[in-house]
Amino acid sequence: MSHPFDYSNKRVVLTGAYSGVGAALLDVLAELGGPEVIALDIKKPEGKISQFIETNMGKEDSVAAAIDAIDGPIDVLFNNAGIAATHPVEDVMAVNWLGLRQLSEGLLPQIVKDGAIANTASIAGGQWPGHLQDVLDCIAIDDRAEFGGWCIEHKERIGDGYAFSKECVQVYTMKSARATLASQVRTNSVCPAPIDTPLLPDFNKTMTEKTMNWTIDQIGGTIASPRDIAMTLAFIGSDGSRYVNGVNLNVDMGFNAFMTTGQLDFSGLA
């Protein structure tokens, strides 16, 4: 008997499936009915997939080729691929933001009624309310050359690219949700706290190990596992979240709740 979280007989597209959250999501989806999975990544995943399309999400031509290679209906698009700020800022913005938007808009016509787009953002992107107009201006730029110029002009705002790219994903999730709803497709994101993935050492370098450890300490001392985040992604892609749209769901063991209500202890950062 089917259930609201059943993925059997569904067809999904998953970026960043090779490792970390993406690899864990392959396992979770297999447990939830084993849908047909089309995986997009620079390396072929070891998990159960139906099709692998070698894709560099930071390259416009590569993403376009992947879109062309995907035929037929799609039930869920999981935009999970991402890189840390150990890479050049232009690559971070391209993979984490531009590729995600290009794939979402390119595949939207193929996503079925009551389908879903599930983005992997980050709590690092939660500072957008303080400069919302900048983020809106950024995500409104379609031309990549113009986008590059905007980034140069706003380099102080963009910083190393990681947090700002995730701000773009969060704001885009909310803004695009109305357009995708017109196609009867829901768009949401998950915003994780630090995750114990192969990218963790990179984040320790760019955000400092002290800051990462402090964040983890503030939420009870336990770091999220890839499976923790994968299960939440599976939820927002499933029929179990059929009335959830335009939401950036913090998956952070309460970190943002504690920050909002003044319960964080900042002495550990001194």
Kinemage of the C-alpha trace (Angstrom):
@kinemage 1
@onewidth
@group {chain A} dominant
@subgroup {mainchain}
@vectorlist {calphas} color= white
{ca met a 1} P 0.000 0.000 0.000
{ca ser a 2} L 1.360 3.418 -0.882
{ca his a 3} L 1.909 6.106 1.757
{ca pro a 4} L 2.516 9.896 1.622
{ca phe a 5} L 6.279 9.385 1.535
{ca asp a 6} L 6.236 6.676 -1.122
{ca tyr a 7} L 8.628 7.201 -4.041
{ca ser a 8} L 7.867 3.983 -5.887
{ca asn a 9} L 6.997 4.528 -9.545
{ca lys a 10} L 8.395 8.067 -9.348
{ca arg a 11} L 11.172 9.618 -11.392
{ca val a 12} L 13.595 12.033 -9.771
{ca val a 13} L 16.629 14.078 -10.771
{ca leu a 14} L 19.360 14.476 -8.165
{ca thr a 15} L 22.460 16.660 -8.386
{ca gly a 16} L 25.493 16.067 -6.177
{ca ala a 17} L 24.672 12.388 -5.720
{ca tyr a 18} L 28.261 11.130 -5.486
{ca ser a 19} L 28.896 11.815 -1.796
{ca gly a 20} L 27.594 13.391 1.390
{ca val a 21} L 23.912 14.285 1.511
{ca gly a 22} L 23.344 13.228 -2.091
{ca ala a 23} L 24.695 9.735 -1.504
{ca ala a 24} L 22.623 9.438 1.668
{ca leu a 25} L 19.532 10.568 -0.232
{ca leu a 26} L 20.028 7.732 -2.714
{ca asp a 27} L 19.838 5.294 0.212
{ca val a 28} L 16.768 6.986 1.695
{ca leu a 29} L 14.951 7.002 -1.644
{ca ala a 30} L 15.719 3.305 -2.084
{ca glu a 31} L 14.076 2.664 1.294
{ca leu a 32} L 11.046 4.736 0.284
{ca gly a 33} L 10.159 2.733 -2.784
{ca gly a 34} L 13.162 2.931 -5.078
{ca pro a 35} L 12.246 5.552 -7.675
{ca glu a 36} L 14.007 5.942 -10.990
{ca val a 37} L 16.911 8.277 -10.200
{ca ile a 38} L 18.764 10.347 -12.772
{ca ala a 39} L 21.999 11.483 -11.135
{ca leu a 40} L 23.939 14.569 -12.219
{ca asp a 41} L 27.470 14.952 -10.875
{ca ile a 42} L 31.105 15.124 -11.926
{ca lys a 43} L 31.617 11.557 -10.636
{ca lys a 44} L 29.329 8.561 -10.966
{ca pro a 45} L 27.639 7.679 -7.656
{ca glu a 46} L 27.958 4.200 -6.195
{ca gly a 47} L 24.355 4.180 -4.983
{ca lys a 48} L 21.333 2.871 -6.862
{ca ile a 49} L 20.615 5.050 -9.879
{ca ser a 50} L 18.919 4.539 -13.225
{ca gln a 51} L 20.969 7.001 -15.266
{ca phe a 52} L 24.142 9.000 -14.754
{ca ile a 53} L 24.790 12.220 -16.640
{ca glu a 54} L 28.266 13.629 -16.049
{ca thr a 55} L 27.578 17.278 -15.239
{ca asn a 56} L 29.551 20.223 -13.940
{ca met a 57} L 26.877 22.375 -12.313
{ca gly a 58} L 29.151 25.405 -12.566
{ca lys a 59} L 29.354 25.285 -16.357
{ca glu a 60} L 26.427 26.648 -18.339
{ca asp a 61} L 27.048 24.369 -21.343
{ca ser a 62} L 27.304 21.295 -19.132
{ca val a 63} L 24.009 22.019 -17.384
{ca ala a 64} L 22.335 22.724 -20.740
{ca ala a 65} L 23.579 19.377 -22.059
{ca ala a 66} L 22.177 17.606 -19.013
{ca ile a 67} L 18.792 19.245 -19.506
{ca asp a 68} L 18.782 18.108 -23.135
{ca ala a 69} L 19.689 14.562 -22.082
{ca ile a 70} L 16.750 14.188 -19.698
{ca asp a 71} L 13.625 13.018 -21.508
{ca gly a 72} L 10.163 12.453 -20.154
{ca pro a 73} L 8.328 13.432 -16.992
{ca ile a 74} L 10.000 14.229 -13.660
{ca asp a 75} L 8.319 13.996 -10.278
{ca val a 76} L 10.987 15.659 -8.133
{ca leu a 77} L 14.107 17.702 -8.806
{ca phe a 78} L 16.612 17.646 -5.953
{ca asn a 79} L 19.070 20.535 -6.380
{ca asn a 80} L 21.669 19.264 -3.934
{ca ala a 81} L 25.067 19.945 -5.530
{ca gly a 82} L 27.242 22.521 -3.811
{ca ile a 83} L 30.836 23.486 -3.099
{ca ala a 84} L 32.606 25.327 -0.286
{ca ala a 85} L 34.508 28.602 -0.473
{ca thr a 86} L 37.822 26.794 -0.809
{ca his a 87} L 37.054 27.249 -4.510
{ca pro a 88} L 37.218 30.604 -6.338
{ca val a 89} L 34.244 32.839 -5.634
{ca glu a 90} L 33.050 32.732 -9.244
{ca asp a 91} L 32.924 28.916 -9.108
{ca val a 92} L 31.075 28.959 -5.798
{ca met a 93} L 28.435 31.303 -7.188
{ca ala a 94} L 28.174 29.290 -10.405
{ca val a 95} L 27.710 25.872 -8.792
{ca asn a 96} L 25.654 26.876 -5.771
{ca trp a 97} L 23.410 29.406 -7.465
{ca leu a 98} L 23.572 29.780 -11.261
{ca gly a 99} L 23.552 26.065 -12.045
{ca leu a 100} L 20.687 25.467 -9.635
{ca arg a 101} L 18.551 28.151 -11.269
{ca gln a 102} L 19.405 27.006 -14.796
{ca leu a 103} L 18.503 23.401 -14.050
{ca ser a 104} L 15.306 24.324 -12.199
{ca glu a 105} L 13.985 26.528 -14.961
{ca gly a 106} L 15.179 24.221 -17.725
{ca leu a 107} L 13.445 21.165 -16.267
{ca leu a 108} L 10.295 22.851 -14.928
{ca pro a 109} L 8.262 22.089 -18.084
{ca gln a 110} L 8.934 18.376 -17.485
{ca ile a 111} L 7.972 18.328 -13.805
{ca val a 112} L 4.555 16.745 -13.396
{ca lys a 113} L 1.473 18.177 -11.714
{ca asp a 114} L 1.916 17.999 -7.922
{ca gly a 115} L 5.663 17.553 -8.432
{ca ala a 116} L 8.341 19.312 -6.424
{ca ile a 117} L 11.660 21.124 -6.526
{ca ala a 118} L 13.769 20.646 -3.391
{ca asn a 119} L 16.835 22.851 -2.964
{ca thr a 120} L 19.701 22.332 -0.553
{ca ala a 121} L 20.530 25.742 0.908
{ca ser a 122} L 22.229 26.397 4.282
{ca ile a 123} L 21.726 28.290 7.514
{ca ala a 124} L 24.750 30.274 6.288
{ca gly a 125} L 22.332 31.926 3.851
{ca gly a 126} L 19.985 33.195 6.522
{ca gln a 127} L 21.241 36.785 6.640
{ca trp a 128} L 19.370 37.907 3.507
{ca pro a 129} L 16.746 39.993 5.362
{ca gly a 130} L 19.410 42.610 6.082
{ca his a 131} L 20.072 43.231 2.376
{ca leu a 132} L 17.125 41.673 0.568
{ca gln a 133} L 17.168 44.134 -2.323
{ca asp a 134} L 20.765 43.231 -3.171
{ca val a 135} L 19.824 39.559 -3.321
{ca leu a 136} L 16.733 40.281 -5.413
{ca asp a 137} L 18.815 42.378 -7.809
{ca cys a 138} L 21.350 39.569 -8.091
{ca ile a 139} L 18.893 36.755 -8.775
{ca ala a 140} L 17.106 38.874 -11.368
{ca ile a 141} L 20.180 38.850 -13.649
{ca asp a 142} L 19.926 36.258 -16.423
{ca asp a 143} L 22.993 37.092 -18.520
{ca arg a 144} L 26.153 35.517 -17.096
{ca ala a 145} L 28.439 38.275 -18.306
{ca glu a 146} L 26.220 40.874 -16.654
{ca phe a 147} L 26.107 38.688 -13.553
{ca gly a 148} L 29.903 38.592 -13.421
{ca gly a 149} L 30.035 42.365 -13.595
{ca trp a 150} L 27.471 42.701 -10.815
{ca cys a 151} L 29.526 40.382 -8.616
{ca ile a 152} L 32.655 42.469 -9.168
{ca glu a 153} L 30.766 45.648 -8.278
{ca his a 154} L 29.382 44.016 -5.137
{ca lys a 155} L 32.412 41.985 -4.055
{ca glu a 156} L 32.189 43.211 -0.461
{ca arg a 157} L 28.615 41.936 -0.233
{ca ile a 158} L 29.454 38.599 -1.870
{ca gly a 159} L 32.594 37.908 0.161
{ca asp a 160} L 33.902 34.397 -0.456
{ca gly a 161} L 30.650 33.517 -2.227
{ca tyr a 162} L 29.353 30.721 -0.020
{ca ala a 163} L 26.945 32.514 2.313
{ca phe a 164} L 25.753 34.858 -0.429
{ca ser a 165} L 25.164 31.992 -2.859
{ca lys a 166} L 22.981 30.316 -0.242
{ca glu a 167} L 21.167 33.604 0.357
{ca cys a 168} L 20.394 33.574 -3.354
{ca val a 169} L 19.039 30.028 -3.056
{ca gln a 170} L 16.842 30.918 -0.082
{ca val a 171} L 15.391 34.045 -1.692
{ca tyr a 172} L 14.987 32.302 -5.052
{ca thr a 173} L 13.143 29.470 -3.323
{ca met a 174} L 10.593 31.960 -2.023
{ca lys a 175} L 10.367 34.077 -5.167
{ca ser a 176} L 10.161 31.218 -7.666
{ca ala a 177} L 7.583 29.318 -5.625
{ca arg a 178} L 4.781 31.447 -7.083
{ca ala a 179} L 5.875 30.808 -10.664
{ca thr a 180} L 6.297 27.069 -10.120
{ca leu a 181} L 2.923 26.903 -8.377
{ca ala a 182} L 1.386 28.163 -11.615
{ca ser a 183} L 2.671 24.873 -13.058
{ca gln a 184} L 1.359 23.041 -9.960
{ca val a 185} L 4.909 22.390 -8.781
{ca arg a 186} L 6.042 23.199 -5.233
{ca thr a 187} L 9.468 24.725 -4.488
{ca asn a 188} L 11.111 24.538 -1.067
{ca ser a 189} L 14.569 24.320 0.440
{ca val a 190} L 16.301 22.744 3.398
{ca cys a 191} L 18.820 24.903 5.276
{ca pro a 192} L 21.171 22.654 7.246
{ca ala a 193} L 23.535 23.458 10.079
{ca pro a 194} L 27.042 21.909 9.778
{ca ile a 195} L 26.946 18.372 8.372
{ca asp a 196} L 29.498 15.596 8.815
{ca thr a 197} L 30.311 15.194 5.108
{ca pro a 198} L 33.543 15.141 3.081
{ca leu a 199} L 33.121 18.938 2.707
{ca leu a 200} L 33.420 19.537 6.465
{ca pro a 201} L 37.216 20.101 6.400
{ca asp a 202} L 36.711 22.734 3.699
{ca phe a 203} L 34.140 24.546 5.835
{ca asn a 204} L 36.470 24.342 8.823
{ca lys a 205} L 39.027 26.211 6.713
{ca thr a 206} L 36.738 28.878 5.283
{ca met a 207} L 34.448 29.465 8.272
{ca thr a 208} L 37.131 28.510 10.838
{ca glu a 209} L 37.035 25.341 12.879
{ca lys a 210} L 36.361 27.430 16.000
{ca thr a 211} L 33.152 28.857 14.526
{ca met a 212} L 31.992 25.479 13.268
{ca asn a 213} L 32.642 23.825 16.638
{ca trp a 214} L 30.876 26.684 18.439
{ca thr a 215} L 27.816 26.276 16.212
{ca ile a 216} L 27.697 22.548 16.903
{ca asp a 217} L 28.166 23.151 20.648
{ca gln a 218} L 25.194 25.545 20.694
{ca ile a 219} L 22.877 22.803 19.412
{ca gly a 220} L 23.837 20.133 21.898
{ca gly a 221} L 27.211 19.055 20.601
{ca thr a 222} L 25.960 16.673 17.915
{ca ile a 223} L 26.665 17.349 14.250
{ca ala a 224} L 24.085 16.475 11.598
{ca ser a 225} L 24.657 13.344 9.563
{ca pro a 226} L 24.114 13.272 5.794
{ca arg a 227} L 21.145 11.007 6.423
{ca asp a 228} L 19.536 13.563 8.746
{ca ile a 229} L 19.434 16.081 5.912
{ca ala a 230} L 18.577 13.493 3.260
{ca met a 231} L 15.464 12.433 5.171
{ca thr a 232} L 14.272 16.043 5.293
{ca leu a 233} L 14.896 16.463 1.571
{ca ala a 234} L 12.906 13.304 0.936
{ca phe a 235} L 10.062 14.784 3.000
{ca ile a 236} L 9.845 18.082 1.084
{ca gly a 237} L 9.982 16.174 -2.190
{ca ser a 238} L 7.230 13.779 -1.164
{ca asp a 239} L 3.440 13.944 -1.224
{ca gly a 240} L 3.668 14.252 2.563
{ca ser a 241} L 4.513 17.930 2.080
{ca arg a 242} L 1.946 18.555 -0.638
{ca tyr a 243} L 0.761 21.876 0.879
{ca val a 244} L 4.241 23.207 1.684
{ca asn a 245} L 5.498 25.792 -0.804
{ca gly a 246} L 8.045 28.620 -0.733
{ca val a 247} L 9.535 27.491 2.570
{ca asn a 248} L 13.181 27.548 3.657
{ca leu a 249} L 13.177 24.831 6.291
{ca asn a 250} L 15.943 25.196 8.885
{ca val a 251} L 17.363 21.759 9.696
{ca asp a 252} L 19.638 22.948 12.462
{ca met a 253} L 18.523 21.374 15.757
{ca gly a 254} L 17.122 24.740 16.817
{ca phe a 255} L 20.136 27.006 16.121
{ca asn a 256} L 18.068 29.717 14.411
{ca ala a 257} L 15.348 29.457 17.050
{ca phe a 258} L 17.934 29.940 19.791
{ca met a 259} L 19.509 32.867 17.935
{ca thr a 260} L 16.165 34.588 17.378
{ca thr a 261} L 15.181 34.252 21.029
{ca gly a 262} L 18.565 35.336 22.404
{ca gln a 263} L 19.631 31.962 23.770
{ca leu a 264} L 23.035 31.565 22.123
{ca asp a 265} L 26.183 31.832 24.219
{ca phe a 266} L 28.670 33.885 22.227
{ca ser a 267} L 31.421 33.666 24.834
{ca gly a 268} L 32.862 30.673 23.029
{ca leu a 269} L 33.657 32.895 20.059
{ca ala a 270} L 35.597 35.461 22.087
